[in-house]
Amino acid sequence: MKRTTRNTYIFINLGLAALVPFGLICLARHERTTTPRWAIIQDMDKQPYYKAQRPSKLFADGRAMRPHIPGTLAQQDFIYINQAEARAHPRNWAKDHVILKNKKLYDSILFGQTLVSGHGQWLTQIPIPVTKRFVKRGQTEFNIFCEPCHGYNGKGNGTVNRWDQRLRKLGSPEAGTWVPPSNLLGPGVAYLSDGLIYNVVTNGVASMASYKDQIPVVDRWAIVAYVRALEKSQKVVPAAKLPYLIRTNLKPLPTPGSQ
């Protein structure tokens, strides 16, 4: 009797063990992957590779990381992800990518310039379709990278600037040689072309640092769009031209002497 019971447990355990491969197969079928599940021919999937900043005896300069070849463009350089559209239309490649079909368009978006009579000229308009989501994306990026100095309203009184002013009032030597940021709503910035503002974000100017390594190309243009939106927000608009919902909720200003 005991032997029969023991054999029963053995068969049950073997049966359960036999179900494990099927369970793994079912689990694998519900996992997302960008590579084939079964790669009979490995091709270049598994190969030795160098880590960043490592030396290599294969190249004459001894560097494993190869610099860009002058006068050439990588294929991926002609495609930039529009983060605003990517969030609004997930998995829609056509909407969330900006394709640069030729070198002229590449130069205009990447450098903010166009070639006129052999000379570079700053673009006067943003070369990417400006939508509400695009401007919203610019607001998000502006609040992350630009607000600390320029402030949420763009007038130059951001967190860092206010802290420096406080240190100066206290006579602290830590105030250093801080230069107050520009008022982005002033006439000086309004006079600048869109391409030149994009160039300032990309390469910096005076004491402002470059943001080309922190902010993707399309997002830099989105910031330009948001700066223009901030400028337009300062203009006086007649009540009759406001949207109906805003116009009907306006409260009359108090008359002099009523308070």
C-alpha positions as CSV (number, residue, x, y, z in Angstrom):
1,M,0.0,0.0,0.0
2,K,2.8,2.4,0.9
3,R,4.6,1.6,-2.4
4,T,1.4,2.3,-4.4
5,T,1.0,5.6,-2.6
6,R,4.6,6.5,-3.3
7,N,4.3,5.7,-6.9
8,T,1.2,7.8,-7.1
9,Y,3.1,10.8,-5.8
10,I,5.9,10.2,-8.2
11,F,3.5,10.2,-11.2
12,I,1.8,13.3,-10.0
13,N,5.1,15.1,-9.7
14,L,6.2,14.0,-13.1
15,G,2.9,15.2,-14.6
16,L,3.3,18.6,-13.0
17,A,6.9,18.8,-14.2
18,A,5.7,18.0,-17.7
19,L,3.4,21.0,-17.6
20,V,6.2,23.4,-16.9
21,P,7.4,23.7,-20.5
22,F,3.9,24.4,-21.7
23,G,3.5,27.1,-19.0
24,L,6.8,28.8,-20.1
25,I,5.5,28.7,-23.7
26,C,2.3,30.4,-22.7
27,L,4.2,33.0,-20.7
28,A,6.5,33.7,-23.6
29,R,3.6,34.2,-26.0
30,H,2.3,37.1,-23.9
31,E,5.7,38.9,-23.7
32,R,6.7,41.7,-26.1
33,T,10.0,41.5,-27.8
34,T,11.8,43.1,-30.8
35,T,13.8,40.0,-31.6
36,P,12.7,36.6,-33.0
37,R,11.8,34.1,-30.3
38,W,13.9,31.4,-32.0
39,A,17.0,32.7,-34.0
40,I,18.5,29.7,-35.9
41,I,20.9,32.0,-37.7
42,Q,22.3,34.5,-35.2
43,D,23.7,37.0,-37.8
44,M,24.9,39.9,-35.7
45,D,22.7,39.4,-32.7
46,K,25.5,38.0,-30.5
47,Q,29.0,39.4,-31.1
48,P,31.8,41.0,-29.2
49,Y,31.6,44.8,-28.7
50,Y,33.5,47.6,-27.1
51,K,32.4,49.6,-24.1
52,A,32.3,53.4,-24.2
53,Q,35.7,55.1,-24.0
54,R,37.6,51.9,-24.4
55,P,40.8,51.6,-26.7
56,S,41.0,49.6,-29.8
57,K,44.0,48.3,-31.8
58,L,41.9,48.0,-34.9
59,F,41.9,51.7,-35.7
60,A,45.0,53.9,-36.3
61,D,44.0,56.4,-33.6
62,G,43.5,53.7,-31.0
63,R,39.9,54.6,-30.2
64,A,37.0,52.2,-30.3
65,M,34.4,55.1,-30.4
66,R,34.4,56.4,-34.0
67,P,33.9,60.1,-34.7
68,H,31.5,61.3,-37.4
69,I,32.9,61.2,-40.9
70,P,33.1,64.8,-42.2
71,G,30.6,65.6,-45.0
72,T,28.4,62.6,-44.3
73,L,25.0,62.2,-42.5
74,A,23.9,59.1,-40.6
75,Q,20.5,57.7,-41.8
76,Q,19.0,58.1,-38.4
77,D,19.9,61.8,-38.5
78,F,17.0,62.3,-40.9
79,I,14.4,61.1,-38.5
80,Y,13.5,63.0,-35.2
81,I,10.9,61.9,-32.7
82,N,8.2,64.5,-32.0
83,Q,7.6,63.8,-28.4
84,A,4.3,65.8,-28.3
85,E,2.8,63.7,-31.1
86,A,4.4,60.5,-29.7
87,R,2.4,60.9,-26.5
88,A,-0.8,61.8,-28.3
89,H,-0.5,59.0,-30.8
90,P,1.4,56.1,-29.3
91,R,2.6,53.5,-31.8
92,N,1.7,55.8,-34.7
93,W,5.1,56.1,-36.4
94,A,3.8,58.4,-39.1
95,K,2.6,61.0,-36.6
96,D,5.3,60.9,-34.0
97,H,8.3,61.2,-36.3
98,V,9.6,64.1,-38.3
99,I,11.3,62.9,-41.5
100,L,13.9,65.1,-43.1
101,K,13.6,64.1,-46.7
102,N,16.5,66.2,-48.1
103,K,19.6,68.1,-47.0
104,K,17.9,71.5,-47.3
105,L,15.1,70.5,-44.9
106,Y,17.8,68.8,-42.7
107,D,19.8,72.0,-42.5
108,S,16.8,74.2,-41.7
109,I,15.5,72.0,-38.9
110,L,18.9,71.1,-37.4
111,F,20.6,74.5,-37.7
112,G,17.7,76.9,-38.0
113,Q,19.1,78.4,-41.2
114,T,18.5,78.3,-44.9
115,L,21.0,79.0,-47.7
116,V,20.3,82.3,-49.5
117,S,22.7,83.3,-52.3
118,G,25.4,81.2,-50.7
119,H,25.0,82.6,-47.2
120,G,23.2,81.2,-44.2
121,Q,20.0,83.1,-43.2
122,W,18.1,82.5,-40.0
123,L,14.6,81.0,-40.5
124,T,11.8,83.5,-39.8
125,Q,9.3,80.7,-39.2
126,I,9.4,77.4,-37.3
127,P,9.9,74.7,-40.0
128,I,7.8,72.1,-38.1
129,P,3.9,72.2,-38.1
130,V,2.9,74.1,-35.0
131,T,0.0,72.4,-33.2
132,K,-1.6,72.9,-29.8
133,R,0.2,69.7,-28.6
134,F,3.4,71.0,-30.0
135,V,3.2,74.2,-28.0
136,K,2.2,72.2,-24.9
137,R,5.3,70.1,-25.4
138,G,7.3,73.3,-25.6
139,Q,5.8,74.5,-22.3
140,T,6.8,71.2,-20.6
141,E,10.4,71.5,-21.8
142,F,10.5,75.2,-21.0
143,N,9.4,74.6,-17.5
144,I,12.1,72.0,-17.1
145,F,15.1,73.7,-18.7
146,C,14.3,77.4,-19.0
147,E,12.2,78.2,-15.9
148,P,15.1,78.1,-13.3
149,C,16.6,81.2,-14.9
150,H,13.8,82.9,-17.0
151,G,10.9,82.0,-14.8
152,Y,7.5,80.5,-15.7
153,N,6.4,83.7,-17.3
154,G,9.7,84.2,-19.2
155,K,10.4,87.6,-17.7
156,G,13.8,86.5,-16.2
157,N,12.9,86.1,-12.5
158,G,13.3,82.4,-12.2
159,T,14.3,80.4,-9.1
160,V,18.0,80.7,-9.7
161,N,17.9,84.4,-10.3
162,R,15.8,85.0,-7.2
163,W,18.2,83.0,-5.1
164,D,21.2,85.0,-6.5
165,Q,19.4,88.3,-5.8
166,R,18.8,87.2,-2.2
167,L,22.5,86.3,-1.8
168,R,23.5,89.8,-3.1
169,K,21.2,91.5,-0.6
170,L,22.8,89.5,2.2
171,G,26.2,90.4,0.9
172,S,27.2,86.8,0.4
173,P,30.4,86.1,-1.6
174,E,28.6,83.1,-3.1
175,A,26.6,85.4,-5.3
176,G,29.6,85.4,-7.7
177,T,29.4,87.1,-11.1
178,W,25.8,86.0,-11.9
179,V,24.4,87.7,-15.0
180,P,20.6,88.2,-14.8
181,P,18.8,86.3,-17.5
182,S,17.0,88.1,-20.4
183,N,13.4,89.0,-20.4
184,L,12.0,86.8,-23.1
185,L,8.9,89.0,-23.4
186,G,10.9,92.1,-24.1
187,P,11.4,93.8,-27.5
188,G,14.9,92.4,-27.9
189,V,13.8,88.8,-28.1
190,A,10.6,89.6,-30.0
191,Y,12.9,91.1,-32.7
192,L,14.9,87.9,-33.0
193,S,13.9,85.4,-35.7
194,D,12.7,81.9,-34.8
195,G,15.9,80.4,-36.2
196,L,18.1,82.6,-34.1
197,I,16.2,81.8,-30.9
198,Y,16.5,78.1,-31.8
199,N,20.3,78.6,-32.2
200,V,20.5,80.3,-28.8
201,V,18.8,77.2,-27.2
202,T,21.1,74.9,-29.2
203,N,24.5,76.6,-28.8
204,G,23.9,79.1,-26.0
205,V,24.9,82.7,-25.9
206,A,27.1,84.9,-23.6
207,S,26.7,83.3,-20.1
208,M,23.9,81.0,-21.2
209,A,25.0,77.4,-21.7
210,S,24.2,75.2,-24.7
211,Y,21.3,72.8,-24.4
212,K,21.8,70.7,-27.5
213,D,22.9,67.7,-25.4
214,Q,19.9,67.9,-23.1
215,I,17.0,68.8,-25.4
216,P,16.2,67.0,-28.6
217,V,16.0,68.9,-31.9
218,V,12.2,68.9,-32.2
219,D,11.8,69.9,-28.6
220,R,14.0,72.9,-29.1
221,W,11.7,74.1,-31.8
222,A,8.7,73.4,-29.5
223,I,10.4,75.7,-26.9
224,V,10.6,78.4,-29.6
225,A,6.9,78.0,-30.3
226,Y,6.1,78.4,-26.6
227,V,8.3,81.5,-26.3
228,R,6.2,83.0,-29.1
229,A,3.0,81.9,-27.3
230,L,4.2,83.7,-24.2
231,E,4.8,86.9,-26.3
232,K,1.4,86.7,-27.7
233,S,-0.1,86.3,-24.3
234,Q,1.0,89.8,-23.3
235,K,-0.9,91.5,-26.1
236,V,-4.2,93.2,-25.2
237,V,-7.1,91.4,-27.0
238,P,-10.5,93.1,-27.2
239,A,-13.2,91.2,-25.3
240,A,-15.3,90.8,-28.4
241,K,-12.5,88.7,-30.0
242,L,-12.2,86.3,-27.0
243,P,-13.7,82.8,-27.2
244,Y,-17.3,82.7,-26.2
245,L,-16.7,80.6,-23.0
246,I,-14.0,83.0,-21.8
247,R,-16.0,86.1,-22.8
248,T,-19.1,85.1,-20.9
249,N,-17.2,84.4,-17.7
250,L,-15.4,87.7,-17.6
251,K,-16.0,89.9,-14.5
252,P,-16.3,93.6,-14.9
253,L,-13.4,95.7,-13.4
254,P,-14.3,97.7,-10.4
255,T,-15.1,101.4,-11.0
256,P,-12.9,104.0,-9.4
257,G,-14.1,104.8,-5.9
258,S,-16.2,101.7,-5.6
259,Q,-13.9,100.1,-3.0
